[in-house]
Amino acid sequence: MKIPNLNTLSTFIDRLCIENVKKAHFIFLLENSLERDSVLEEKIRQQEKIIDALQLELVNLLDEILSKGKYEYFGEIRTFQRENI
C-alpha cells in the first residue's frame, strides 16, 4: 500500500514539478549573474541528482503498477473534508 505524501504517484509527480521549478530558478539566477557562481552551479547539479532519483522512483512505481495490474494506496481523509461530498 502506498502512503499519501510519501510514495504515491501524485507525490512523485508533485515533487518532480517542484524540483524542476527550483532548478529553473537556479538556472535563471546563474544566467543573470555577472560572474561565474560555483554555489549556483552546485545547486543546479544537486537538483539534477534529485530529479533523476525522483524520475527513477516514478518509473519503478509505474512498472509495479503495470506488472501487478493494480494500484493500492491508503485513502487520505483531508483535514477540512466534508462528509458525503
DSSP file (Angstrom, degrees, kcal/mol; ACC not computed):
  #  RESIDUE AA STRUCTURE BP1 BP2  ACC     N-H-->O    O-->H-N    N-H-->O    O-->H-N    TCO  KAPPA ALPHA  PHI   PSI    X-CA   Y-CA   Z-CA
    1    1 A M              0   0    0      0, 0.0    72,-0.3     0, 0.0     2,-0.3   0.000 360.0 360.0 360.0 133.1    0.0    0.0    0.0
    2    2 A K  B     -a   73   0A   0     70,-2.1    72,-2.7     4,-0.0     6,-0.1  -0.612 360.0-134.8 -86.8 147.5    1.3    3.4   -0.9
    3    3 A I    >>  -     0   0    0     -2,-0.3     4,-1.9    70,-0.2     3,-1.8  -0.893  22.4-113.6-108.2 124.9    1.2    6.2    1.6
    4    4 A P  T 34 S+     0   0    0      0, 0.0    71,-0.0     0, 0.0    -1,-0.0  -0.234 101.2  16.4 -54.6 143.3   -0.1    9.7    0.6
    5    5 A N  T 34 S+     0   0    0      1,-0.1     0, 0.0     0, 0.0     0, 0.0   0.572 127.5  57.7  67.1  12.7    2.7   12.4    0.7
    6    6 A L  T <4 S-     0   0    0     -3,-1.8    -1,-0.1     0, 0.0    -4,-0.0   0.563 122.1  -9.8-129.1 -62.3    5.4    9.7    0.7
    7    7 A N  S  < S+     0   0    0     -4,-1.9     2,-0.2     4,-0.0     3,-0.0   0.021  88.8 121.6-140.1  31.9    5.3    7.3   -2.2
    8    8 A T  S  > S-     0   0    0     -5,-0.5     4,-2.1    -6,-0.1     5,-0.2  -0.536  71.8-109.3 -91.6 163.9    2.2    7.7   -4.2
    9    9 A L  H  > S+     0   0    0      1,-0.2     4,-2.2     2,-0.2     5,-0.2   0.919 119.4  50.2 -56.1 -47.3    2.0    8.6   -7.9
   10   10 A S  H  > S+     0   0    0      1,-0.2     4,-2.4     2,-0.2    -1,-0.2   0.847 107.8  54.2 -64.5 -33.2    0.7   12.1   -7.2
   11   11 A T  H  > S+     0   0    0      2,-0.2     4,-2.8     1,-0.2    -1,-0.2   0.931 109.0  47.2 -65.8 -45.6    3.5   12.7   -4.7
   12   12 A F  H  X S+     0   0    0     -4,-2.1     4,-2.3     2,-0.2    -2,-0.2   0.913 114.0  47.2 -63.7 -41.7    6.2   11.8   -7.2
   13   13 A I  H  X S+     0   0    0     -4,-2.2     4,-2.1     2,-0.2    -1,-0.2   0.920 113.0  49.4 -65.1 -43.2    4.7   14.0   -9.9
   14   14 A D  H  X S+     0   0    0     -4,-2.4     4,-2.4     1,-0.2    -2,-0.2   0.936 112.2  47.5 -60.4 -47.9    4.3   16.9   -7.5
   15   15 A R  H  X S+     0   0    0     -4,-2.8     4,-3.0     1,-0.2     5,-0.3   0.886 108.8  54.5 -63.7 -38.7    7.9   16.6   -6.3
   16   16 A L  H  X S+     0   0    0     -4,-2.3     4,-2.0    -5,-0.2    -1,-0.2   0.920 109.8  47.9 -60.2 -42.2    9.2   16.4   -9.8
   17   17 A C  H  X S+     0   0    0     -4,-2.1     4,-2.1     2,-0.2    -2,-0.2   0.946 113.7  46.6 -61.2 -48.8    7.4   19.6  -10.6
   18   18 A I  H  X S+     0   0    0     -4,-2.4     4,-2.3     1,-0.2    -2,-0.2   0.927 112.9  48.0 -61.4 -47.2    8.7   21.4   -7.5
   19   19 A E  H  X S+     0   0    0     -4,-3.0     4,-2.2     1,-0.2    -1,-0.2   0.850 111.0  51.4 -67.0 -33.6   12.3   20.3   -8.0
   20   20 A N  H  X S+     0   0    0     -4,-2.0     4,-2.5    -5,-0.3    -1,-0.2   0.868 108.7  51.2 -69.7 -36.0   12.2   21.3  -11.7
   21   21 A V  H  X S+     0   0    0     -4,-2.1     4,-2.2     2,-0.2    -2,-0.2   0.918 110.3  49.6 -64.8 -42.6   10.9   24.8  -10.7
   22   22 A K  H  X S+     0   0    0     -4,-2.3     4,-2.2     2,-0.2    -2,-0.2   0.927 111.2  49.0 -61.2 -44.2   13.8   25.1   -8.2
   23   23 A K  H  X S+     0   0    0     -4,-2.2     4,-2.5     1,-0.2    -2,-0.2   0.930 110.1  51.1 -60.5 -45.6   16.3   24.0  -10.8
   24   24 A A  H  X S+     0   0    0     -4,-2.5     4,-2.5     1,-0.2    -1,-0.2   0.875 108.5  52.7 -60.2 -37.6   14.9   26.6  -13.3
   25   25 A H  H  X S+     0   0    0     -4,-2.2     4,-2.5     2,-0.2    -1,-0.2   0.929 110.0  47.0 -63.4 -45.7   15.1   29.3  -10.6
   26   26 A F  H  X S+     0   0    0     -4,-2.2     4,-2.5     2,-0.2    -2,-0.2   0.895 112.1  50.6 -63.9 -39.5   18.8   28.5  -10.0
   27   27 A I  H  X S+     0   0    0     -4,-2.5     4,-2.9     2,-0.2     5,-0.2   0.919 109.6  51.0 -63.4 -43.4   19.5   28.5  -13.8
   28   28 A F  H  X S+     0   0    0     -4,-2.5     4,-1.5     1,-0.2    -2,-0.2   0.930 111.5  47.3 -58.7 -46.6   17.8   31.8  -14.1
   29   29 A L  H  < S+     0   0    0     -4,-2.5    -1,-0.2     1,-0.2    -2,-0.2   0.910 113.6  48.0 -62.6 -41.5   19.9   33.3  -11.3
   30   30 A L  H >< S+     0   0    0     -4,-2.5     3,-1.3     1,-0.2    -2,-0.2   0.918 110.1  51.1 -65.8 -43.5   23.1   31.8  -12.8
   31   31 A E  H 3< S+     0   0    0     -4,-2.9    -1,-0.2     1,-0.3    -2,-0.2   0.776 113.6  45.8 -65.8 -25.6   22.3   33.1  -16.3
   32   32 A N  T 3< S+     0   0    0     -4,-1.5    -1,-0.3    -5,-0.2     2,-0.2   0.306  89.6 109.4-100.1   8.0   21.7   36.6  -15.0
   33   33 A S    <   -     0   0    0     -3,-1.3     4,-0.1    -4,-0.2    -3,-0.0  -0.589  67.1-139.5 -82.8 146.3   24.8   36.6  -12.8
   34   34 A L  S    S+     0   0    0     -2,-0.2     2,-0.3     2,-0.1    -1,-0.1   0.681  84.2  24.1 -79.8 -17.7   27.6   38.9  -13.8
   35   35 A E  S    S-     0   0    0     -5,-0.1     2,-0.1     0, 0.0    -2,-0.1  -0.925 101.3 -72.1-142.0 166.7   30.2   36.3  -12.9
   36   36 A R        -     0   0    0     -2,-0.3     2,-0.6     1,-0.1    -2,-0.1  -0.365  43.5-159.9 -60.7 132.9   30.6   32.6  -12.6
   37   37 A D     >  -     0   0    0      1,-0.1     4,-2.1    -2,-0.1     5,-0.1  -0.895  12.8-175.0-123.3 100.8   28.8   31.4   -9.4
   38   38 A S  H  > S+     0   0    0     -2,-0.6     4,-2.0     1,-0.2     5,-0.1   0.784  84.5  58.6 -68.1 -26.9   30.0   28.0   -8.2
   39   39 A V  H  > S+     0   0    0      2,-0.2     4,-2.1     1,-0.2    -1,-0.2   0.940 108.8  44.1 -67.2 -46.5   27.4   27.9   -5.5
   40   40 A L  H  > S+     0   0    0      2,-0.2     4,-2.3     1,-0.2    -2,-0.2   0.895 111.3  54.5 -64.9 -39.4   24.6   28.2   -8.0
   41   41 A E  H  X S+     0   0    0     -4,-2.1     4,-2.2     1,-0.2    -1,-0.2   0.903 109.2  48.0 -60.5 -40.9   26.3   25.6  -10.3
   42   42 A E  H  X S+     0   0    0     -4,-2.0     4,-2.5     2,-0.2    -1,-0.2   0.882 109.1  53.4 -67.4 -38.5   26.4   23.2   -7.4
   43   43 A K  H  X S+     0   0    0     -4,-2.1     4,-2.4     2,-0.2    -2,-0.2   0.892 109.0  49.7 -62.6 -38.8   22.7   23.8   -6.6
   44   44 A I  H  X S+     0   0    0     -4,-2.3     4,-2.2     2,-0.2    -2,-0.2   0.926 110.9  48.9 -65.6 -44.5   21.8   23.0  -10.2
   45   45 A R  H  X S+     0   0    0     -4,-2.2     4,-1.8     1,-0.2    -2,-0.2   0.903 111.4  50.3 -61.3 -40.8   23.9   19.8  -10.1
   46   46 A Q  H  X S+     0   0    0     -4,-2.5     4,-2.3     1,-0.2    -2,-0.2   0.911 109.2  50.9 -64.1 -42.5   22.2   18.8   -6.8
   47   47 A Q  H  X S+     0   0    0     -4,-2.4     4,-2.9     1,-0.2    -1,-0.2   0.900 107.4  54.0 -61.0 -40.2   18.7   19.5   -8.3
   48   48 A E  H  X S+     0   0    0     -4,-2.2     4,-2.5     1,-0.2    -1,-0.2   0.889 108.3  49.4 -62.2 -39.3   19.6   17.3  -11.3
   49   49 A K  H  X S+     0   0    0     -4,-1.8     4,-2.3     2,-0.2    -1,-0.2   0.915 112.5  47.5 -64.5 -43.5   20.5   14.4   -8.9
   50   50 A I  H  X S+     0   0    0     -4,-2.3     4,-2.5     2,-0.2    -2,-0.2   0.926 112.7  48.7 -63.5 -44.9   17.2   14.8   -7.0
   51   51 A I  H  X S+     0   0    0     -4,-2.9     4,-2.6     1,-0.2    -2,-0.2   0.916 110.8  50.6 -62.2 -44.4   15.2   15.0  -10.3
   52   52 A D  H  X S+     0   0    0     -4,-2.5     4,-2.1     1,-0.2    -1,-0.2   0.917 111.6  48.1 -59.5 -43.6   17.0   11.9  -11.6
   53   53 A A  H  X S+     0   0    0     -4,-2.3     4,-2.2     2,-0.2    -2,-0.2   0.904 112.4  48.4 -65.2 -41.8   16.3   10.0   -8.4
   54   54 A L  H  X S+     0   0    0     -4,-2.5     4,-2.4     2,-0.2    -1,-0.2   0.895 109.8  52.3 -65.6 -39.8   12.6   11.0   -8.4
   55   55 A Q  H  X S+     0   0    0     -4,-2.6     4,-2.5     2,-0.2    -2,-0.2   0.904 109.2  50.2 -62.2 -40.6   12.2   10.0  -12.1
   56   56 A L  H  X S+     0   0    0     -4,-2.1     4,-2.6     2,-0.2    -2,-0.2   0.918 110.6  49.1 -63.5 -43.7   13.7    6.6  -11.2
   57   57 A E  H  X S+     0   0    0     -4,-2.2     4,-2.3     2,-0.2    -2,-0.2   0.900 111.6  49.8 -61.9 -40.5   11.2    6.2   -8.4
   58   58 A L  H  X S+     0   0    0     -4,-2.4     4,-2.6     2,-0.2    -2,-0.2   0.916 111.0  48.4 -65.5 -43.5    8.3    7.2  -10.6
   59   59 A V  H  X S+     0   0    0     -4,-2.5     4,-2.6     2,-0.2    -2,-0.2   0.916 111.4  50.9 -62.7 -42.8    9.4    4.7  -13.3
   60   60 A N  H  X S+     0   0    0     -4,-2.6     4,-2.3     2,-0.2    -2,-0.2   0.906 110.8  48.7 -60.9 -41.8    9.7    2.0  -10.7
   61   61 A L  H  X S+     0   0    0     -4,-2.3     4,-2.6     2,-0.2    -2,-0.2   0.925 111.5  48.7 -64.4 -44.6    6.2    2.7   -9.4
   62   62 A L  H  X S+     0   0    0     -4,-2.6     4,-2.6     1,-0.2    -2,-0.2   0.896 110.7  51.2 -63.7 -39.5    4.7    2.7  -12.9
   63   63 A D  H  X S+     0   0    0     -4,-2.6     4,-2.6     2,-0.2    -1,-0.2   0.915 110.7  49.4 -60.5 -42.8    6.4   -0.6  -13.6
   64   64 A E  H  X S+     0   0    0     -4,-2.3     4,-2.4     2,-0.2     6,-0.3   0.923 111.3  48.5 -62.1 -45.1    5.0   -2.0  -10.4
   65   65 A I  H  X>S+     0   0    0     -4,-2.6     4,-2.0     1,-0.2     5,-0.7   0.928 114.6  45.3 -61.7 -45.6    1.5   -0.8  -11.3
   66   66 A L  H  <5S+     0   0    0     -4,-2.6    -2,-0.2     2,-0.2    -1,-0.2   0.886 114.5  47.4 -67.9 -38.7    1.7   -2.2  -14.8
   67   67 A S  H  <5S+     0   0    0     -4,-2.6    -1,-0.2    -5,-0.2    -2,-0.2   0.879 120.2  37.6 -72.3 -36.3    3.1   -5.6  -13.7
   68   68 A K  H  <5S-     0   0    0     -4,-2.4    -2,-0.2     2,-0.2    -1,-0.2   0.724  98.7-136.1 -84.6 -23.1    0.6   -6.0  -10.8
   69   69 A G  T  <5S+     0   0    0     -4,-2.0     2,-0.3    -5,-0.3    -3,-0.2   0.678  74.4  74.0  74.4  17.0   -2.3   -4.5  -12.8
   70   70 A K      < -     0   0    0     -5,-0.7     2,-0.4    -6,-0.3    -2,-0.2  -0.987  64.6-144.4-155.5 161.7   -3.4   -2.5   -9.8
   71   71 A Y        -     0   0    0     -2,-0.3     2,-0.5    -3,-0.1    -6,-0.0  -0.945  20.1-170.6-133.4 109.2   -2.5    0.5   -7.7
   72   72 A E        +     0   0    0     -2,-0.4   -70,-2.1     2,-0.0     2,-0.3  -0.869  15.4 154.6-107.7 131.8   -3.2    0.3   -4.0
   73   73 A Y  B     -a    2   0A   0     -2,-0.5     2,-0.4   -72,-0.3   -70,-0.2  -0.984  46.0 -99.8-148.9 156.9   -2.9    3.2   -1.7
   74   74 A F        -     0   0    0    -72,-2.7     2,-0.2    -2,-0.3    -2,-0.0  -0.659  40.2-123.6 -77.2 129.9   -4.3    4.4    1.6
   75   75 A G        -     0   0    0     -2,-0.4     2,-0.5   -72,-0.1    -1,-0.0  -0.526  25.2-138.9 -71.0 141.4   -7.1    6.9    1.2
   76   76 A E        -     0   0    0     -2,-0.2     2,-0.7   -73,-0.0    -1,-0.0  -0.901   1.2-143.4-109.6 126.4   -6.4   10.1    3.0
   77   77 A I        -     0   0    0     -2,-0.5     2,-0.1     2,-0.0    -2,-0.0  -0.784  26.2-134.0 -85.5 119.8   -9.1   11.9    4.9
   78   78 A R    >   -     0   0    0     -2,-0.7     3,-1.3     1,-0.1    -1,-0.0  -0.412  13.8-118.5 -75.9 151.2   -8.4   15.6    4.4
   79   79 A T  T 3  S+     0   0    0      1,-0.3    -1,-0.1    -2,-0.1    -2,-0.0   0.877 111.8  28.9 -57.8 -43.3   -8.5   17.9    7.4
   80   80 A F  T 3  S+     0   0    0      2,-0.1    -1,-0.3     0, 0.0     2,-0.3   0.077  87.1 137.6-109.6  23.8  -11.4   20.1    6.2
   81   81 A Q    <   -     0   0    0     -3,-1.3     2,-0.3     1,-0.1    -4,-0.0  -0.520  47.5-136.6 -72.9 132.3  -13.2   17.4    4.1
   82   82 A R    >   -     0   0    0     -2,-0.3     3,-0.9     1,-0.1    -4,-0.1  -0.637  26.7-102.6 -86.5 147.8  -16.9   17.4    4.5
   83   83 A E  T 3  S+     0   0    0     -2,-0.3    -1,-0.1     1,-0.2     0, 0.0  -0.363  98.2  13.0 -67.8 147.8  -18.7   14.1    4.9
   84   84 A N  T 3         0   0    0      1,-0.1    -1,-0.2    -2,-0.0    -2,-0.0   0.751 360.0 360.0  60.3  30.5  -20.6   12.7    1.9
   85   85 A I    <         0   0    0     -3,-0.9    -1,-0.1     0, 0.0    -2,-0.1   0.387 360.0 360.0-107.4 360.0  -19.1   15.0   -0.7
